Amino acid sequence: MTTHTPLSSCPDGLLPDLTPDTLRVDPLERADTIPSSWYTDTRLGPFEQRAVFRPSWQVVGHVSQVANAGDYVCATVAGEPIIVVRNADGEIRGFYNVCRHRGGPLTLDDHGACRMLQCRYHGWTYTLDGALRGVPRFDRTELFDRADFALVPVAVDVWEGLVWVCVGEPALPLAATLDGIAERISPQDLTGVRFHSRVEYAVACDWKVYVDNFLEGYHLPLVHPELCKTLDVSAYVTETFEWHSLQHSPIRETPDGGVYGEGDAFYYFVFPNVMLNILPGRLQTNVVLPDGTGRCRVLFDFFYADGTAPEQIAGDLAFSDAVQQEDIEICEAVQRGLASRGYDRGRFSVECEAGVHHFQALLKRAVADGIWNTGDPPAAPPGLRPA
């Protein structure tokens, strides 16, 4: 049975800003933002991996990237190296990208194709189902059973053609996490797009700064003037659901059709760090990965419907990069501000920042669960766990 220990009884080493006050979720109209220390304290990183990322679903690719037996993609999920591969029976399986011998990698590539999975360190080989098959020069090793050294699996699920992985106990089934999205974007069909390319950005800000920035259109007029010419900002709406939120805007009609064409822009956020940017004939997934204190990596994967003109793709990629450079500049400046003695906690615009408040409320819930759950406690850094 789970037992709770009041935070007030914790030793003095507890991080001052991880308290009942900062973990309390107030209504948007009366809420404060999370403290600046949540973006800058070096002790929070490992704890967040366990409490926030491990029980969450993370998008790692699209079925078009693992179309045939032996096709694989690799990802980092909750700080763990993961490989997703289609087996000979057509099933998509997920494993830690770690050989059971001495921890070597099964592959050093982001994606590829193979007939077997072979460790790049000592050559142990595994079937596409994860069973250990080949063990070079192990004939003299006693009490060794290959069945005991299969690859360690992870949970895999597919939604609308996107492949997702969870390395812990999922907080919710994937279908429930994404409930309602497919119906809302109809007649858009994400199963019909194909992977085109990936762009990766290294950003000098905490992952939560980047997420906060994505979740509001408040900054668009000042930071993204060209994007404001493409989206109808006057009709920009934010909606929140249990585990995801939506920013929605009609696309402005222009004589040449514009870079986004005609229709609607759907910007979905799936807690804690996945963005699905859905526009006519295209999909962009963004995954924000912590990369140490005050740093993150953002993976942009671009998908297009068959028949999309190369010049349209080139224009889309260039426009996206221009927007990201604007976001990187402001996010890095915000990170510097959060580290300043001149700031601690702020307030939310009820009109413009419902998405940020929703994210921070979910974050508080995950952090609180990580502190209180003594049934399967995460190995939090010193000072963050109750006594």
Secondary structure, 3 states (H helix, E strand, C coil): CCCCCCHHHCCCCCCCCCCHHHHCCCCHHHCECCCCHHHHCCCHHHHHHHHHHCCCCEEEEEHHHHCCCCEEEEEEECCEEEEEEECCCCCEEEEECCCCCCCCCCCCCCEEECCCEECCCCCCEECCCCCEEECCCCCCCCCCCHHHHCCCEEEEEEECCEEEEECCCCCCCHHHHCCCHHHHHCCCCHHHEEEEEEEEEEECCCHHHHHHHHCCCCCHHHHCHHHHHHECHHHCEEEECCCEEEEEEEECCCCCCCCCCCCEEEEEEECCCEEEEEECCEEEEEEEEECCCCCEEEEEEEEEECCCCHHHHHHHHHHHHHHHHHHHHHHHHHHHHHCCCCCCCCECCCCCCHHHHHHHHHHHHHHHHHHHCCCCCCCCCCCCCCC
